[in-house]
Amino acid sequence: MANERSGRHEPNRVLAKTGLIVEALSADNELTPAEIAQRCDISRSTAYRILDGLVNVGLAVVDSDARYSLSLEWLSLADAAREAMTEWRDADEVLRRVTIGSTMTSYLTVRSGSEAVCIACAQGHGADATILRPGRTLPLFAGAAGRAVLAFSDDATVERYLAMAPFPAYNEHTLTTAEELRADVARIRECGYAVSDEDVTLGIGAVGVPLFRPGESHAVGALSAGGFVDEVRRMSDDLLGLLRRGAVELGCTSER
């Protein structure tokens, strides 16, 4: 009986380890099996077996130096996932208008656990040094989008998240302690939006507004725009107006 139970759980363990490997490759391509095994805390034999499986089904590629990367098939999967999210079907057009009005890169992010996941963006004409891209994530303690989502979560969720502090800093401007972030949550709730002032990337800033579905009081995501920090500071009021109009065009509101 014990062996039967163990056998039933084995596919779940394999999937969990596969997920760790995919996350490692999404963060840093061209990794060796040894590097992946170390990062994922799994044996090299397990890493080899799962990597070979990913290559066989077209989800990973391996070069002549035995370094593995995610394949382009993930782009098709990402597009399919986007198409399935019908509530954001107008996102590309909304983001395009925000970018045209501001010349800055605009982003639509949604919450996924303790992270903000970018599901769409429109490239601006300025800085191209931002970390966020479709499919990439930022933690909720950094960046305008993540901090807007965190601030407009319920109090219990905020406190559970802050219990994990202190968080690793991107640079000297990153808020990392529970006390700093609790004060930041209060500021964002009072003014209704979040400002990223070099807290993720030096020289880069952003403004983000929360997105609320009609009748709901907790943010499901955020609409944000960013670029060179001096331009963001100068245009913050105009950016805020563009983002709030964009929230309405998405069928949401930026105010609860």
N, C-alpha and C positions, 0 to 999 in steps of 0.2 A: 504493500500500500504506500509506504514511504517513497519507494522508487517511482511509483506511478505519479504521486504528487510532484516529485522532483522533475519528472519528465514533462508534466504539464506546464511547469514554470520556465522550462528551458527556453522556449521561443521568446518569452518576455525578456529574459536576461540577454539573449542575443540582440534583440531589437534595441534594448537600452544601450548596449555597447556600440551598436551600429550608430545610434543617435549621437553618442559621444564622439565617435570618429568623424561623422559628418560635421558636427559643430567645430571640431578642431580644424578640419580642412577649410571650412568656411571662414575661419578666422585667419588662417595662414596656409596658403596653398604650397605645393611642392615640399611635402614632408616625407621623410623616410618612415618605414614601419617602426623602427626603433624610437624615433621622435614621437610618433603617434602613441605607441605603447606607453611611453613615459608620461605624456600629457594626459592620457585617458586612464592611467593607472590600471592597465590590462597587460596580459602577457604578450610577448612578441608573436607567438604562434597564433593567438587569437586575433591580433592586429592583421597579420598576414592573411588569415582565413577570411576575415570580413572584407578587407581591401580587395582581395581577389574576387569576392562575390560582387562587390560594387562595380569593379571593372567589367565583369562578365555581363552584368545587366545594363551597362552603359552609363552608370552614374558616377564613375570615376575614371581617370586616365593615369597611366604610369609612363614616365619617360625612361630614357636609356640609362639614367643614373638611379633607377628604382625609387624615384620620388613621385608621390601620388598627389593628384589634384582633383577637384570636382570637375565633372564634365559640363559641357554646354547644355546637356539635357535638363539641368536644373532650371535653366531660363524658361524652357517650355513648361515645366511644372509650376514655376512661379507665375507665369501668365495664366495658367489654368486656375490656380488658386485665386488670383485677382478676379478672373471672370466669375468665379463662384461667389464672390463677395458683392452681391448685387446692390447692397446699400451704398456702396462707394462707386457706382458705375459712372457718375459724373465727375469723378475726382480729377481726371487728367485735364479736363476743360477748366475746372475751377483753379487748379494749380497754375495752368498756363496764364490765366487772367491775373492772378496774384503776381506772377513773375514779370509779366509785361508791365504791370502797374508799378513795380518796385525795382526791376532789373535784378532782383535777388533770387536765389534758389529757394523754391518753396517745397514743403514736405507735408505729406499726410502720414501720420503714425497712429497705430492702435496699440493698446496695452496687451501684453502677453506675459502673464505672471509678473515678475519683478523687472520687466524690461519694456521699452517702447520700441515697437517694430515698425520700420518705415515700409509702407506698402506702395507708395507712389511719390514721385518728385518731378519738378520741372526745373531744368538747369537754367540758372541766371547767367548774367554776362560778367559777373565779378569773380570773386574768389572761388576756387575749386579745391579748397583744402579741408572742407568739412568731412567728417567721418561718416555721416549718415547717407545711405543710399538704399534703394529698394531692396528689401531682404535683410538689411543690416539692422542691428539693434544698438540701443544705448540704454544704460541703466536709468532708473527713475530719479536718481540723485543728481544727474548732470544733464545739461542741455535744456533749452526752453521747452521742447515738446515733452520730455520725460518729467520734468519738474511740474509742468502744468497738469499732467495726468495724475501725478502723485498728490498734488495739492487738492485736487477735486475728487479724490477718493474719500470713502467714509473714514471717520476718525479711527475706527478699529483697524482698518487696513493700513492707514498711515502709521500707526504705532507698531504694528507687526513688522512693517518694512523698516522703520527706524531702529527697531530692536537689533537689526543686523549691523548697525553702524559700530565703529567707524568704517567708512568705505575707502577703497583705494583712490587716490587723487590722480587726475590727469595732469594737473599742474598746480601752481600755488593759488589759483583762483577757484579751484573746485571746493564745493561744500562737502565735507566728509563726516562731520559729527552729527549726532542726533539733535543736539542743541541748535546748531547752525541750520539744519534742515527743517526743524520744527518752526523756527522763526521765519524761514523762507516760505513755508507752507502758509503761515499766517499772512505774510505780505502778499502772496499771490492770490489768496482768497479775498483779500481786501480790495485789490485793484482789478482782479479778474483776468490777469494774464501773467506770463512768465518772461523774463529777460535773461538770456544767456550772454554774459559779458566775459568772454574768454575762458569760461569755466571748463570747456572741453578742449578747444584748440586755441592757442595763442594767436591773437590778431583777428579772430573770428567771433562774431556775435550773432544773436538771433532773437526773435520775438515769437512767442507761441501762445495760442489761445486754446482752451479746452473745447471739446466737442461733446455736447449733450444731446441725446435723443429726446424727442418731445416727451415731456412728462417725467423724465428721469433726472435725478439730482447728482449722479456720479458720472464722471467723464468716461467716454468709451475710447477716446483718442484725443489727438491734438492736430491743429493746423498751424504750421510755423513757416517762417522765412528767415533766411540768414545770409550773411556776406561779411565783408570787411567790417570790423567792429566800429570804426569811426562813422561809416555810412549808416550802420544800424542805429547808432546813437542819434545821428542827425535826422533819420527818417522814421524814428520809432512811432510817432503819432500816425503818420500816413500808413505805415505797415500795419498797425493795429486796426485801422479802419478797413484796409483791404482784407485782412484775415477774418474780421468779424463778418464782413459781407460774404466772404467765401464760406464761412460756416453755415450761413443761412442757405446759400446755394446748394450746399451738400445735404440739405434737409435737416440740419441740426441747428443748435443755437450755441453761442459761446458764453451765455450767461444762464445760470440756473435760477 
